[in-house]
Amino acid sequence: MIYIQGNIDICQSLKYLIIARVQEILDVVNNDAIDYNTAESFHELRKQVRALRALLIFIKPLDHEHRLNEDRKKLRDWFIASNIRRDLDTLNDYWKILQERQSSSFSDVSLLGKYLHDRSLLTIAAAPSNQLVMPLLNIKEVMEQDNKWCAEKKSLTNFVKKRLRSWDRTIKNKGDSFELMDKQELHILRIKCKNLRYTAEAFLPLWPGKDKDNALIIETLRNLQDLLGQIHDIDNTPVIISDALSDQNPHIAFEIGFLRGWQTASRIKSIHLLKKKWKQYLKAKRPWRNAN
């Protein structure tokens, strides 16, 4: 965790935080030993980029001259381009679990598994890691320009409290009628939970002595994010396997039917669990709510 203090100049504090996060990603991208053809390395990189994007969105009110806009958009575009590979890999992992549970129902060769694997390989070039280097270097350069990107004098703690409260309130106002939300509404809620979680984690050092509250609110946000992610993956499956849906081979048709049946049951369970975790989220103490 990067060390920050609320009594340090807000622009300086955020400068150190952002530069450190940028450098962490650059170190990963520039590490020739990492093979981005592997799902683990690629998805870990996505998490780091997503966390940085959340921070850049969080500090937008301080960027009066919009110096970070273009590079933030480039990170967003890279992330969006990488979504298809993430979705394919995630669905393939889920499919493997189902195969293991019902191994007697399938032949040794899964046409759906091959379809997902082959399509994932084809998408590797869609979001090459080297596309991240230039926007990351530009963000770092902006941050190093003697705080020209930020002219605020307010305290870091007060700014963070206000922003976290606002983001938290936006999520809570969504209510818990998850059955009535369409997939786009659930997806937006998932993004908001991600942003709040990543930024709340980044600023945990501002709340010393609140370790229990810190851990609880982060855990509840992670639970919401995970469940909303599972629901999103289920809702997005027809798009991911659109080509396979028109395949006339009865083998792959059987596998798709089996997959969608399991997903239907899993979605109902996820919605039920989401309502339970939502109540825990509402009850969780927010360290930024009453912090000095």
N, C-alpha and C positions, 0 to 999 in steps of 0.2 A: 504494500500500500504506500502511496506517495504521501509524504508528510506535509501538511499544511496547517496554518494557524489563522484563526479569525482576526487577530490583532495586527496582522501584517497587511500592508497596502493591498487592496483588492486586486488591482491590475497586476501587481507583482506576483501575488499568490496564484492567480489563475494562469499567468504566464508560465510559472514553474510547473504547474500541474499539466497544462496542455503540452508543453515542450517535452516533458517526461513521457507522456502517453504517446506522442508522435514518435519519439526516439525508440520506444519499445517496439512499435510496429515496424519502423525502419530496420531495426536490428534483426527482426524476424524475416522481413522481406529480403534483406541483403545476405541472409545466411544461406550460402550455397548448399549446405548439407541438408536443408529441408526440402523434401520432395512434395510439391503441391499437388502431385497426382494422387497422393493419399488423402482419403477423406478426413482423417483426424487433423492433419496439418492445415488443410484448407479451412475446415470449419472453426478451428481455433483462431485462425487469422480473421475470419468473419466476425467472431465475437469481439476481438480487439478493435476492429474497425467500427463495429456497431456501438461499442462503449464510447469511443472517441466522438462519433457522430452525435451521440446523446449529449455529451459535454458541450460540443460546439453549438448545438441547438439551445442548450441551457443558458449560454452566455450571450446569445444574440442581442438582448437589450443593451449590452455594453458596447457592442460593435456598431457605434453610431454611423460610421462611414462605410459600413458593409464590406470591410476589407477581407473578411473570411467567406463571403457568400459563394464566390465561384468555386473555390476549392472544397467547400462543404458540399456543394452540388456534385462535384466530381467524385467525391467519396460516396455520395448517395447513388450516383449512376453506376459506379463499380459494384456497390452492394446489390442493387436491383438486378444487374446483369448476372450476378453470382447466385441469385435466388433459385434459378432453375436447377442448377447442380445440387444445391442444398436440398431442394424438394425431392429430387430423384434419389439421392443417397439416403435420405430419411425414410422414404417410402420403401426402398429396397431393404433397409435394416428391419423395418416393421414386417415386411413380407418374409424375410428369413426366419423371424421369430415364429410367425404363423406356421411356416413349413415344418419347423422343428416340433411344434406342438402337435401337428397332424401329419407326421411323416408318412404314415401308411396311405394317406389319401393322394399322394403325389408321386410322380415318376422321379427318377434320379435327376433328370434335366428339367429345370423350370423355364418355360418360355417367357413367363413374366419377369422372372429374375434376370434372364439374359437381356430382355428388352430394356429393363431399368438400368442395368450395368452398362450396356452399349450406349444408351442415350447419355448417361452421365459422362462417359469418356468423350463423347462428341461435344459436350458443353465446356470442357476444360479451358478451351481457348477463348470462351466468351468473356471471362473476367481475369485476365492474367495479372499476377501480383505486381508486375513491374509498372502497371498503370497507376499504382498507388504512390509511387515514389515522388513524382513531381508535385501533386497536390500536398503531400505531407511536407515536403521541403518548403513549399510556399507558405504553408501554415506556420511552420517553425520560423521562417524569416519574418513574417508579420509579427509574431510574438516577441521576437528579439529586437524589434525596432523601438526600444525605449518607451514602451507603453503607448505608442502613437495610436494603436488600435482601440485604446480604452482611456477615457479621461475621467472616470468616476472617482469620487472621494468617499463614498459610503463604505461602511464596514462590510467585509466579506460575509461575516456571519449573518447580518441582517439581510443582505441580498439573497443568500442561499436559503434562509428561512422563508422569505417571501416567495421565492420561485418554487421551492418544494411544496409549500402549502398550496400554491395555485395549481400545480400539476396534480397533487394529491386530491384536491377538491374536484378537479375535472373528472378524475377517475371515479370518485365516489358518487358523483352526480349521475353517472350512467345507470345506477340502480342495479338490481339483481334479476331482472326479467330476461335471463339469457335465452330462454326458449323462444322469446318473441323477437330477438335480435337476428337480423340476417347476417350472412357470413362476412359482409363488408364491415358491419358495425362491430362484430366480434374481433375482426382483424385490427380495426382501429384501436379498440380497447387493448388488445395485445401490445400494440406498438407503444401506447401510452404507459402501460405497465413496465415495459422494457426501459423506456426513457427514465421513468421515475426510479426504477431499481438501480440502473447504472449510475445515475447522478447521485442518488442517496449513498451508494457505496463509495463513490469518489470523495464525498465530503464527511464521511464518518469521523475523521479526526476532529471535526469541529464540536463534537458532542462527547467530550471526555466524561467518564463516569456513567455513561448511558449504554454500556455494553449489552445488557440484557435487552433493552428496548431496541437498540440497533439491530441485534441479531434477529429479533422477532419480526420487525417490519420488513427486513430484507428477505427473510424466509417466506413470509406471506406473499410478497410481491413475486418471488421466484416461483412459488406454487401456482399463482394466478397465470404467470407467463407461460409456465410449462403446460398447464391444462388448456389454455387458449391456443398454444402452439399445436397441441394434439388435435384440437377441434379444427384448426385451420388446415392442417395436413389432410384431415379426412375430407373436409369440404373442397379442397383443391385437387384431390386425387383424379376426378374425371378430366381435368385440364391436363394434368401431368401424363396420363395414359391415354390421351385422346386418340392417338394413332392405333394403339393396341385395341381400343374398343371396337374398331371397325374390322379387325382381323377375323377372318372366317374360320380359323383353326379352332376346333372344339376344345383342344387342350388348353389354349390360353384363355378361351372364353370361360372354361370351368374355373381356372385360377382367378380370373378377375371377379367372377361371381362370388367365389369363396372369400376373396379379399374384401369386397364391398359389404358382404354380409357381416363379417367381423367388424368392419369399421362402423356400420350402422349401430351395432350393439355397443361398441366402444364409445361412440359419440354420446349416446344416452347416458352411459355411466360417467363420462367426463363432465357433462352438463350438471349432473347430480352432485358430483364431487366439487365442481366449480362453485356451486351455491354454498356448500359447506365451507370451503376455503375463503369465500368472499366474506362470510360472517367473521371469520378469524381476522381477516384483513381490516374490517371495520372496527374491530375491538382492539387491535394492536395499538400500543402507545407509539406516538411519533416523537422521536427525540427533538425534532426541529419545531414542534408545536409550542412548547413552553420553555425552550432553551433560552438562556440569557445571551 
